[in-house]
Amino acid sequence: MSRLRILFLSAATLTLLNISAVAQAQYYPPPPNQGYHPPPCQAVTPSPVRGAARGAAGGAMIGAISGNAGRGAAIGAAFGGVRSAVRRGSARSAGACY
């Protein structure tokens, strides 16, 4: 009974290893490292402060059309800062920068 169980588990393990090797072969191998390093995040994405400034400018324009430029600038600054911070975090987690 013990030998049968060991034989069955060994066959199952080999089968799973073979399936994962076949699945891995369907993808391209990673490119060779030829001294390339991703650029710093400051070069790839704008800072959250710059995003807040751009958001404030856009919010002020939209707010001026609707009648309250100050409120539009405040909302735009908050939204622009958060958007820029999220964009930088996404680029960092995707490996586009460090």
PDB file as gemmi writes it, atoms N, CA and C in Angstrom:
CRYST1    1.000    1.000    1.000  90.00  90.00  90.00 P 1                      
ATOM      1  N   MET A   1       0.828  -1.190   0.000  1.00  0.00           N  
ATOM      2  CA  MET A   1       0.000   0.000   0.000  1.00  0.00           C  
ATOM      3  C   MET A   1       0.871   1.252   0.000  1.00  0.00           C  
ATOM      4  N   SER A   2       1.912   1.218   0.807  1.00  0.00           N  
ATOM      5  CA  SER A   2       2.789   2.375   0.889  1.00  0.00           C  
ATOM      6  C   SER A   2       3.515   2.610  -0.431  1.00  0.00           C  
ATOM      7  N   ARG A   3       3.972   1.537  -1.085  1.00  0.00           N  
ATOM      8  CA  ARG A   3       4.669   1.676  -2.360  1.00  0.00           C  
ATOM      9  C   ARG A   3       3.731   2.227  -3.438  1.00  0.00           C  
ATOM     10  N   LEU A   4       2.514   1.785  -3.421  1.00  0.00           N  
ATOM     11  CA  LEU A   4       1.538   2.259  -4.391  1.00  0.00           C  
ATOM     12  C   LEU A   4       1.280   3.759  -4.209  1.00  0.00           C  
ATOM     13  N   ARG A   5       1.193   4.186  -2.983  1.00  0.00           N  
ATOM     14  CA  ARG A   5       0.958   5.596  -2.691  1.00  0.00           C  
ATOM     15  C   ARG A   5       2.158   6.432  -3.143  1.00  0.00           C  
ATOM     16  N   ILE A   6       3.367   5.982  -2.860  1.00  0.00           N  
ATOM     17  CA  ILE A   6       4.569   6.707  -3.268  1.00  0.00           C  
ATOM     18  C   ILE A   6       4.655   6.766  -4.784  1.00  0.00           C  
ATOM     19  N   LEU A   7       4.341   5.655  -5.439  1.00  0.00           N  
ATOM     20  CA  LEU A   7       4.369   5.624  -6.902  1.00  0.00           C  
ATOM     21  C   LEU A   7       3.343   6.594  -7.485  1.00  0.00           C  
ATOM     22  N   PHE A   8       2.151   6.607  -6.919  1.00  0.00           N  
ATOM     23  CA  PHE A   8       1.106   7.502  -7.406  1.00  0.00           C  
ATOM     24  C   PHE A   8       1.488   8.968  -7.197  1.00  0.00           C  
ATOM     25  N   LEU A   9       1.996   9.316  -6.004  1.00  0.00           N  
ATOM     26  CA  LEU A   9       2.385  10.697  -5.738  1.00  0.00           C  
ATOM     27  C   LEU A   9       3.565  11.137  -6.610  1.00  0.00           C  
ATOM     28  N   SER A  10       4.500  10.221  -6.874  1.00  0.00           N  
ATOM     29  CA  SER A  10       5.619  10.547  -7.749  1.00  0.00           C  
ATOM     30  C   SER A  10       5.133  10.811  -9.168  1.00  0.00           C  
ATOM     31  N   ALA A  11       4.217   9.976  -9.648  1.00  0.00           N  
ATOM     32  CA  ALA A  11       3.678  10.179 -10.992  1.00  0.00           C  
ATOM     33  C   ALA A  11       2.905  11.493 -11.082  1.00  0.00           C  
ATOM     34  N   ALA A  12       2.148  11.814 -10.052  1.00  0.00           N  
ATOM     35  CA  ALA A  12       1.389  13.062 -10.053  1.00  0.00           C  
ATOM     36  C   ALA A  12       2.334  14.263 -10.036  1.00  0.00           C  
ATOM     37  N   THR A  13       3.398  14.183  -9.245  1.00  0.00           N  
ATOM     38  CA  THR A  13       4.362  15.280  -9.176  1.00  0.00           C  
ATOM     39  C   THR A  13       5.060  15.484 -10.511  1.00  0.00           C  
ATOM     40  N   LEU A  14       5.485  14.401 -11.138  1.00  0.00           N  
ATOM     41  CA  LEU A  14       6.141  14.511 -12.436  1.00  0.00           C  
ATOM     42  C   LEU A  14       5.199  15.073 -13.497  1.00  0.00           C  
ATOM     43  N   THR A  15       3.945  14.679 -13.438  1.00  0.00           N  
ATOM     44  CA  THR A  15       2.962  15.195 -14.382  1.00  0.00           C  
ATOM     45  C   THR A  15       2.778  16.699 -14.207  1.00  0.00           C  
ATOM     46  N   LEU A  16       2.659  17.155 -12.961  1.00  0.00           N  
ATOM     47  CA  LEU A  16       2.489  18.584 -12.714  1.00  0.00           C  
ATOM     48  C   LEU A  16       3.726  19.372 -13.125  1.00  0.00           C  
ATOM     49  N   LEU A  17       4.910  18.820 -12.885  1.00  0.00           N  
ATOM     50  CA  LEU A  17       6.124  19.510 -13.307  1.00  0.00           C  
ATOM     51  C   LEU A  17       6.202  19.602 -14.821  1.00  0.00           C  
ATOM     52  N   ASN A  18       5.781  18.564 -15.500  1.00  0.00           N  
ATOM     53  CA  ASN A  18       5.800  18.566 -16.956  1.00  0.00           C  
ATOM     54  C   ASN A  18       4.801  19.581 -17.509  1.00  0.00           C  
ATOM     55  N   ILE A  19       3.634  19.670 -16.913  1.00  0.00           N  
ATOM     56  CA  ILE A  19       2.629  20.628 -17.371  1.00  0.00           C  
ATOM     57  C   ILE A  19       3.129  22.049 -17.169  1.00  0.00           C  
ATOM     58  N   SER A  20       3.755  22.330 -16.024  1.00  0.00           N  
ATOM     59  CA  SER A  20       4.234  23.687 -15.789  1.00  0.00           C  
ATOM     60  C   SER A  20       5.391  24.035 -16.726  1.00  0.00           C  
ATOM     61  N   ALA A  21       6.215  23.047 -17.085  1.00  0.00           N  
ATOM     62  CA  ALA A  21       7.303  23.320 -18.030  1.00  0.00           C  
ATOM     63  C   ALA A  21       6.744  23.622 -19.417  1.00  0.00           C  
ATOM     64  N   VAL A  22       5.697  22.924 -19.809  1.00  0.00           N  
ATOM     65  CA  VAL A  22       5.072  23.187 -21.106  1.00  0.00           C  
ATOM     66  C   VAL A  22       4.411  24.562 -21.102  1.00  0.00           C  
ATOM     67  N   ALA A  23       3.756  24.899 -20.016  1.00  0.00           N  
ATOM     68  CA  ALA A  23       3.118  26.212 -19.926  1.00  0.00           C  
ATOM     69  C   ALA A  23       4.167  27.319 -19.937  1.00  0.00           C  
ATOM     70  N   GLN A  24       5.297  27.096 -19.309  1.00  0.00           N  
ATOM     71  CA  GLN A  24       6.359  28.101 -19.291  1.00  0.00           C  
ATOM     72  C   GLN A  24       6.967  28.279 -20.681  1.00  0.00           C  
ATOM     73  N   ALA A  25       7.007  27.232 -21.476  1.00  0.00           N  
ATOM     74  CA  ALA A  25       7.615  27.306 -22.803  1.00  0.00           C  
ATOM     75  C   ALA A  25       6.771  28.118 -23.782  1.00  0.00           C  
ATOM     76  N   GLN A  26       5.536  28.423 -23.428  1.00  0.00           N  
ATOM     77  CA  GLN A  26       4.686  29.179 -24.327  1.00  0.00           C  
ATOM     78  C   GLN A  26       4.990  30.676 -24.304  1.00  0.00           C  
ATOM     79  N   TYR A  27       5.773  31.125 -23.365  1.00  0.00           N  
ATOM     80  CA  TYR A  27       6.093  32.534 -23.236  1.00  0.00           C  
ATOM     81  C   TYR A  27       7.528  32.781 -23.679  1.00  0.00           C  
ATOM     82  N   TYR A  28       7.793  34.004 -24.103  1.00  0.00           N  
ATOM     83  CA  TYR A  28       9.147  34.361 -24.487  1.00  0.00           C  
ATOM     84  C   TYR A  28      10.035  34.423 -23.246  1.00  0.00           C  
ATOM     85  N   PRO A  29      11.288  34.041 -23.384  1.00  0.00           N  
ATOM     86  CA  PRO A  29      12.176  34.167 -22.233  1.00  0.00           C  
ATOM     87  C   PRO A  29      12.477  35.646 -21.976  1.00  0.00           C  
ATOM     88  N   PRO A  30      12.861  35.999 -20.770  1.00  0.00           N  
ATOM     89  CA  PRO A  30      13.178  37.403 -20.515  1.00  0.00           C  
ATOM     90  C   PRO A  30      14.402  37.826 -21.327  1.00  0.00           C  
ATOM     91  N   PRO A  31      14.447  39.078 -21.748  1.00  0.00           N  
ATOM     92  CA  PRO A  31      15.588  39.530 -22.554  1.00  0.00           C  
ATOM     93  C   PRO A  31      16.866  39.500 -21.722  1.00  0.00           C  
ATOM     94  N   PRO A  32      17.980  39.295 -22.369  1.00  0.00           N  
ATOM     95  CA  PRO A  32      19.232  39.291 -21.617  1.00  0.00           C  
ATOM     96  C   PRO A  32      19.527  40.684 -21.077  1.00  0.00           C  
ATOM     97  N   ASN A  33      20.090  40.729 -19.910  1.00  0.00           N  
ATOM     98  CA  ASN A  33      20.414  42.008 -19.288  1.00  0.00           C  
ATOM     99  C   ASN A  33      21.677  42.556 -19.929  1.00  0.00           C  
ATOM    100  N   GLN A  34      21.543  43.586 -20.706  1.00  0.00           N  
ATOM    101  CA  GLN A  34      22.682  44.169 -21.414  1.00  0.00           C  
ATOM    102  C   GLN A  34      23.059  45.506 -20.801  1.00  0.00           C  
ATOM    103  N   GLY A  35      23.016  45.569 -19.494  1.00  0.00           N  
ATOM    104  CA  GLY A  35      23.376  46.796 -18.818  1.00  0.00           C  
ATOM    105  C   GLY A  35      22.248  47.803 -18.755  1.00  0.00           C  
ATOM    106  N   TYR A  36      21.047  47.430 -19.153  1.00  0.00           N  
ATOM    107  CA  TYR A  36      19.913  48.356 -19.105  1.00  0.00           C  
ATOM    108  C   TYR A  36      19.327  48.378 -17.703  1.00  0.00           C  
ATOM    109  N   HIS A  37      19.117  49.552 -17.208  1.00  0.00           N  
ATOM    110  CA  HIS A  37      18.425  49.738 -15.944  1.00  0.00           C  
ATOM    111  C   HIS A  37      17.310  50.741 -16.183  1.00  0.00           C  
ATOM    112  N   PRO A  38      16.164  50.548 -15.578  1.00  0.00           N  
ATOM    113  CA  PRO A  38      15.087  51.507 -15.798  1.00  0.00           C  
ATOM    114  C   PRO A  38      15.466  52.883 -15.253  1.00  0.00           C  
ATOM    115  N   PRO A  39      14.931  53.934 -15.845  1.00  0.00           N  
ATOM    116  CA  PRO A  39      15.257  55.285 -15.386  1.00  0.00           C  
ATOM    117  C   PRO A  39      14.592  55.583 -14.038  1.00  0.00           C  
ATOM    118  N   PRO A  40      15.018  56.621 -13.356  1.00  0.00           N  
ATOM    119  CA  PRO A  40      14.346  56.997 -12.108  1.00  0.00           C  
ATOM    120  C   PRO A  40      12.936  57.497 -12.387  1.00  0.00           C  
ATOM    121  N   CYS A  41      12.073  57.361 -11.413  1.00  0.00           N  
ATOM    122  CA  CYS A  41      10.668  57.735 -11.615  1.00  0.00           C  
ATOM    123  C   CYS A  41      10.485  59.228 -11.864  1.00  0.00           C  
ATOM    124  N   GLN A  42      11.417  60.058 -11.411  1.00  0.00           N  
ATOM    125  CA  GLN A  42      11.298  61.493 -11.666  1.00  0.00           C  
ATOM    126  C   GLN A  42      11.407  61.790 -13.156  1.00  0.00           C  
ATOM    127  N   ALA A  43      12.124  60.949 -13.896  1.00  0.00           N  
ATOM    128  CA  ALA A  43      12.270  61.170 -15.331  1.00  0.00           C  
ATOM    129  C   ALA A  43      11.093  60.620 -16.124  1.00  0.00           C  
ATOM    130  N   VAL A  44      10.361  59.682 -15.551  1.00  0.00           N  
ATOM    131  CA  VAL A  44       9.282  59.015 -16.287  1.00  0.00           C  
ATOM    132  C   VAL A  44       7.938  59.680 -16.038  1.00  0.00           C  
ATOM    133  N   THR A  45       7.666  60.013 -14.786  1.00  0.00           N  
ATOM    134  CA  THR A  45       6.353  60.558 -14.436  1.00  0.00           C  
ATOM    135  C   THR A  45       6.525  61.905 -13.748  1.00  0.00           C  
ATOM    136  N   PRO A  46       5.563  62.802 -13.909  1.00  0.00           N  
ATOM    137  CA  PRO A  46       5.645  64.083 -13.211  1.00  0.00           C  
ATOM    138  C   PRO A  46       5.430  63.892 -11.707  1.00  0.00           C  
ATOM    139  N   SER A  47       5.903  64.849 -10.927  1.00  0.00           N  
ATOM    140  CA  SER A  47       5.742  64.748  -9.477  1.00  0.00           C  
ATOM    141  C   SER A  47       4.283  65.023  -9.107  1.00  0.00           C  
ATOM    142  N   PRO A  48       3.864  64.571  -7.927  1.00  0.00           N  
ATOM    143  CA  PRO A  48       2.490  64.872  -7.500  1.00  0.00           C  
ATOM    144  C   PRO A  48       2.222  66.367  -7.364  1.00  0.00           C  
ATOM    145  N   VAL A  49       3.258  67.152  -7.051  1.00  0.00           N  
ATOM    146  CA  VAL A  49       3.057  68.608  -6.947  1.00  0.00           C  
ATOM    147  C   VAL A  49       2.772  69.198  -8.327  1.00  0.00           C  
ATOM    148  N   ARG A  50       3.506  68.728  -9.338  1.00  0.00           N  
ATOM    149  CA  ARG A  50       3.237  69.205 -10.695  1.00  0.00           C  
ATOM    150  C   ARG A  50       1.833  68.769 -11.128  1.00  0.00           C  
ATOM    151  N   GLY A  51       1.444  67.541 -10.756  1.00  0.00           N  
ATOM    152  CA  GLY A  51       0.093  67.090 -11.086  1.00  0.00           C  
ATOM    153  C   GLY A  51      -0.965  67.933 -10.403  1.00  0.00           C  
ATOM    154  N   ALA A  52      -0.689  68.349  -9.161  1.00  0.00           N  
ATOM    155  CA  ALA A  52      -1.648  69.196  -8.452  1.00  0.00           C  
ATOM    156  C   ALA A  52      -1.748  70.565  -9.118  1.00  0.00           C  
ATOM    157  N   ALA A  53      -0.609  71.107  -9.570  1.00  0.00           N  
ATOM    158  CA  ALA A  53      -0.638  72.411 -10.237  1.00  0.00           C  
ATOM    159  C   ALA A  53      -1.415  72.344 -11.546  1.00  0.00           C  
ATOM    160  N   ARG A  54      -1.186  71.274 -12.306  1.00  0.00           N  
ATOM    161  CA  ARG A  54      -1.931  71.134 -13.561  1.00  0.00           C  
ATOM    162  C   ARG A  54      -3.412  70.932 -13.288  1.00  0.00           C  
ATOM    163  N   GLY A  55      -3.725  70.155 -12.250  1.00  0.00           N  
ATOM    164  CA  GLY A  55      -5.133  69.954 -11.895  1.00  0.00           C  
ATOM    165  C   GLY A  55      -5.801  71.234 -11.442  1.00  0.00           C  
ATOM    166  N   ALA A  56      -5.054  72.066 -10.690  1.00  0.00           N  
ATOM    167  CA  ALA A  56      -5.622  73.335 -10.232  1.00  0.00           C  
ATOM    168  C   ALA A  56      -5.901  74.261 -11.409  1.00  0.00           C  
ATOM    169  N   ALA A  57      -4.988  74.286 -12.376  1.00  0.00           N  
ATOM    170  CA  ALA A  57      -5.202  75.146 -13.545  1.00  0.00           C  
ATOM    171  C   ALA A  57      -6.426  74.688 -14.336  1.00  0.00           C  
ATOM    172  N   GLY A  58      -6.517  73.391 -14.572  1.00  0.00           N  
ATOM    173  CA  GLY A  58      -7.676  72.874 -15.301  1.00  0.00           C  
ATOM    174  C   GLY A  58      -8.966  73.049 -14.519  1.00  0.00           C  
ATOM    175  N   GLY A  59      -8.898  72.827 -13.212  1.00  0.00           N  
ATOM    176  CA  GLY A  59     -10.089  73.003 -12.380  1.00  0.00           C  
ATOM    177  C   GLY A  59     -10.548  74.446 -12.323  1.00  0.00           C  
ATOM    178  N   ALA A  60      -9.589  75.380 -12.326  1.00  0.00           N  
ATOM    179  CA  ALA A  60      -9.960  76.795 -12.314  1.00  0.00           C  
ATOM    180  C   ALA A  60     -10.668  77.185 -13.605  1.00  0.00           C  
ATOM    181  N   MET A  61     -10.199  76.636 -14.722  1.00  0.00           N  
ATOM    182  CA  MET A  61     -10.872  76.938 -16.001  1.00  0.00           C  
ATOM    183  C   MET A  61     -12.299  76.392 -16.003  1.00  0.00           C  
ATOM    184  N   ILE A  62     -12.443  75.160 -15.576  1.00  0.00           N  
ATOM    185  CA  ILE A  62     -13.787  74.568 -15.552  1.00  0.00           C  
ATOM    186  C   ILE A  62     -14.655  75.275 -14.515  1.00  0.00           C  
ATOM    187  N   GLY A  63     -14.032  75.610 -13.365  1.00  0.00           N  
ATOM    188  CA  GLY A  63     -14.788  76.324 -12.333  1.00  0.00           C  
ATOM    189  C   GLY A  63     -15.218  77.709 -12.782  1.00  0.00           C  
ATOM    190  N   ALA A  64     -14.367  78.379 -13.570  1.00  0.00           N  
ATOM    191  CA  ALA A  64     -14.730  79.710 -14.066  1.00  0.00           C  
ATOM    192  C   ALA A  64     -15.926  79.630 -14.997  1.00  0.00           C  
ATOM    193  N   ILE A  65     -15.993  78.581 -15.772  1.00  0.00           N  
ATOM    194  CA  ILE A  65     -17.146  78.416 -16.673  1.00  0.00           C  
ATOM    195  C   ILE A  65     -18.418  78.203 -15.868  1.00  0.00           C  
ATOM    196  N   SER A  66     -18.296  77.412 -14.795  1.00  0.00           N  
ATOM    197  CA  SER A  66     -19.492  77.107 -14.007  1.00  0.00           C  
ATOM    198  C   SER A  66     -19.780  78.178 -12.961  1.00  0.00           C  
ATOM    199  N   GLY A  67     -18.840  79.108 -12.710  1.00  0.00           N  
ATOM    200  CA  GLY A  67     -19.130  80.218 -11.816  1.00  0.00           C  
ATOM    201  C   GLY A  67     -18.349  80.241 -10.521  1.00  0.00           C  
ATOM    202  N   ASN A  68     -17.500  79.266 -10.239  1.00  0.00           N  
ATOM    203  CA  ASN A  68     -16.745  79.275  -8.984  1.00  0.00           C  
ATOM    204  C   ASN A  68     -15.344  78.730  -9.260  1.00  0.00           C  
ATOM    205  N   ALA A  69     -14.436  79.641  -9.654  1.00  0.00           N  
ATOM    206  CA  ALA A  69     -13.094  79.225 -10.055  1.00  0.00           C  
ATOM    207  C   ALA A  69     -12.283  78.696  -8.877  1.00  0.00           C  
ATOM    208  N   GLY A  70     -12.460  79.263  -7.694  1.00  0.00           N  
ATOM    209  CA  GLY A  70     -11.702  78.814  -6.516  1.00  0.00           C  
ATOM    210  C   GLY A  70     -12.032  77.393  -6.127  1.00  0.00           C  
ATOM    211  N   ARG A  71     -13.297  77.098  -6.147  1.00  0.00           N  
ATOM    212  CA  ARG A  71     -13.721  75.729  -5.808  1.00  0.00           C  
ATOM    213  C   ARG A  71     -13.224  74.740  -6.860  1.00  0.00           C  
ATOM    214  N   GLY A  72     -13.287  75.112  -8.124  1.00  0.00           N  
ATOM    215  CA  GLY A  72     -12.795  74.238  -9.187  1.00  0.00           C  
ATOM    216  C   GLY A  72     -11.302  74.010  -9.075  1.00  0.00           C  
ATOM    217  N   ALA A  73     -10.550  75.070  -8.705  1.00  0.00           N  
ATOM    218  CA  ALA A  73      -9.109  74.925  -8.550  1.00  0.00           C  
ATOM    219  C   ALA A  73      -8.777  73.996  -7.389  1.00  0.00           C  
ATOM    220  N   ALA A  74      -9.512  74.097  -6.295  1.00  0.00           N  
ATOM    221  CA  ALA A  74      -9.251  73.239  -5.138  1.00  0.00           C  
ATOM    222  C   ALA A  74      -9.535  71.771  -5.468  1.00  0.00           C  
ATOM    223  N   ILE A  75     -10.648  71.531  -6.115  1.00  0.00           N  
ATOM    224  CA  ILE A  75     -10.988  70.155  -6.490  1.00  0.00           C  
ATOM    225  C   ILE A  75      -9.992  69.626  -7.515  1.00  0.00           C  
ATOM    226  N   GLY A  76      -9.625  70.458  -8.488  1.00  0.00           N  
ATOM    227  CA  GLY A  76      -8.665  70.041  -9.506  1.00  0.00           C  
ATOM    228  C   GLY A  76      -7.297  69.753  -8.928  1.00  0.00           C  
ATOM    229  N   ALA A  77      -6.860  70.540  -7.940  1.00  0.00           N  
ATOM    230  CA  ALA A  77      -5.559  70.303  -7.315  1.00  0.00           C  
ATOM    231  C   ALA A  77      -5.542  68.981  -6.574  1.00  0.00           C  
ATOM    232  N   ALA A  78      -6.602  68.697  -5.847  1.00  0.00           N  
ATOM    233  CA  ALA A  78      -6.665  67.428  -5.116  1.00  0.00           C  
ATOM    234  C   ALA A  78      -6.691  66.254  -6.087  1.00  0.00           C  
ATOM    235  N   PHE A  79      -7.517  66.352  -7.097  1.00  0.00           N  
ATOM    236  CA  PHE A  79      -7.619  65.257  -8.066  1.00  0.00           C  
ATOM    237  C   PHE A  79      -6.318  65.089  -8.850  1.00  0.00           C  
ATOM    238  N   GLY A  80      -5.701  66.195  -9.266  1.00  0.00           N  
ATOM    239  CA  GLY A  80      -4.458  66.123 -10.043  1.00  0.00           C  
ATOM    240  C   GLY A  80      -3.312  65.539  -9.231  1.00  0.00           C  
ATOM    241  N   GLY A  81      -3.215  65.903  -7.959  1.00  0.00           N  
ATOM    242  CA  GLY A  81      -2.156  65.355  -7.111  1.00  0.00           C  
ATOM    243  C   GLY A  81      -2.307  63.869  -6.886  1.00  0.00           C  
ATOM    244  N   VAL A  82      -3.525  63.439  -6.611  1.00  0.00           N  
ATOM    245  CA  VAL A  82      -3.778  62.011  -6.407  1.00  0.00           C  
ATOM    246  C   VAL A  82      -3.531  61.240  -7.699  1.00  0.00           C  
ATOM    247  N   ARG A  83      -3.978  61.778  -8.817  1.00  0.00           N  
ATOM    248  CA  ARG A  83      -3.791  61.094 -10.098  1.00  0.00           C  
ATOM    249  C   ARG A  83      -2.314  60.931 -10.428  1.00  0.00           C  
ATOM    250  N   SER A  84      -1.530  61.963 -10.192  1.00  0.00           N  
ATOM    251  CA  SER A  84      -0.102  61.893 -10.488  1.00  0.00           C  
ATOM    252  C   SER A  84       0.612  60.910  -9.552  1.00  0.00           C  
ATOM    253  N   ALA A  85       0.221  60.883  -8.286  1.00  0.00           N  
ATOM    254  CA  ALA A  85       0.830  59.939  -7.349  1.00  0.00           C  
ATOM    255  C   ALA A  85       0.482  58.502  -7.718  1.00  0.00           C  
ATOM    256  N   VAL A  86      -0.743  58.271  -8.134  1.00  0.00           N  
ATOM    257  CA  VAL A  86      -1.150  56.921  -8.551  1.00  0.00           C  
ATOM    258  C   VAL A  86      -0.409  56.513  -9.813  1.00  0.00           C  
ATOM    259  N   ARG A  87      -0.246  57.440 -10.744  1.00  0.00           N  
ATOM    260  CA  ARG A  87       0.474  57.140 -11.986  1.00  0.00           C  
ATOM    261  C   ARG A  87       1.930  56.762 -11.692  1.00  0.00           C  
ATOM    262  N   ARG A  88       2.569  57.483 -10.778  1.00  0.00           N  
ATOM    263  CA  ARG A  88       3.959  57.165 -10.427  1.00  0.00           C  
ATOM    264  C   ARG A  88       4.049  55.823  -9.720  1.00  0.00           C  
ATOM    265  N   GLY A  89       3.115  55.537  -8.827  1.00  0.00           N  
ATOM    266  CA  GLY A  89       3.107  54.237  -8.146  1.00  0.00           C  
ATOM    267  C   GLY A  89       2.885  53.096  -9.109  1.00  0.00           C  
ATOM    268  N   SER A  90       2.015  53.302 -10.082  1.00  0.00           N  
ATOM    269  CA  SER A  90       1.775  52.243 -11.080  1.00  0.00           C  
ATOM    270  C   SER A  90       3.007  52.007 -11.938  1.00  0.00           C  
ATOM    271  N   ALA A  91       3.682  53.075 -12.331  1.00  0.00           N  
ATOM    272  CA  ALA A  91       4.894  52.918 -13.147  1.00  0.00           C  
ATOM    273  C   ALA A  91       5.985  52.219 -12.356  1.00  0.00           C  
ATOM    274  N   ARG A  92       6.090  52.522 -11.062  1.00  0.00           N  
ATOM    275  CA  ARG A  92       7.107  51.883 -10.240  1.00  0.00           C  
ATOM    276  C   ARG A  92       6.801  50.401 -10.057  1.00  0.00           C  
ATOM    277  N   SER A  93       5.538  50.057  -9.815  1.00  0.00           N  
ATOM    278  CA  SER A  93       5.212  48.638  -9.607  1.00  0.00           C  
ATOM    279  C   SER A  93       5.280  47.841 -10.905  1.00  0.00           C  
ATOM    280  N   ALA A  94       5.100  48.501 -12.062  1.00  0.00           N  
ATOM    281  CA  ALA A  94       5.206  47.799 -13.334  1.00  0.00           C  
ATOM    282  C   ALA A  94       6.648  47.638 -13.794  1.00  0.00           C  
ATOM    283  N   GLY A  95       7.580  48.303 -13.101  1.00  0.00           N  
ATOM    284  CA  GLY A  95       8.984  48.161 -13.453  1.00  0.00           C  
ATOM    285  C   GLY A  95       9.469  49.163 -14.486  1.00  0.00           C  
ATOM    286  N   ALA A  96       8.659  50.190 -14.768  1.00  0.00           N  
ATOM    287  CA  ALA A  96       9.079  51.185 -15.753  1.00  0.00           C  
ATOM    288  C   ALA A  96      10.097  52.150 -15.179  1.00  0.00           C  
ATOM    289  N   CYS A  97      10.184  52.226 -13.863  1.00  0.00           N  
ATOM    290  CA  CYS A  97      11.159  53.110 -13.222  1.00  0.00           C  
ATOM    291  C   CYS A  97      11.477  52.551 -11.847  1.00  0.00           C  
ATOM    292  N   TYR A  98      12.424  53.172 -11.183  1.00  0.00           N  
ATOM    293  CA  TYR A  98      12.764  52.720  -9.828  1.00  0.00           C  
ATOM    294  C   TYR A  98      12.635  53.847  -8.842  1.00  0.00           C  
TER     295      TYR A  98                                                      
END                                                                             
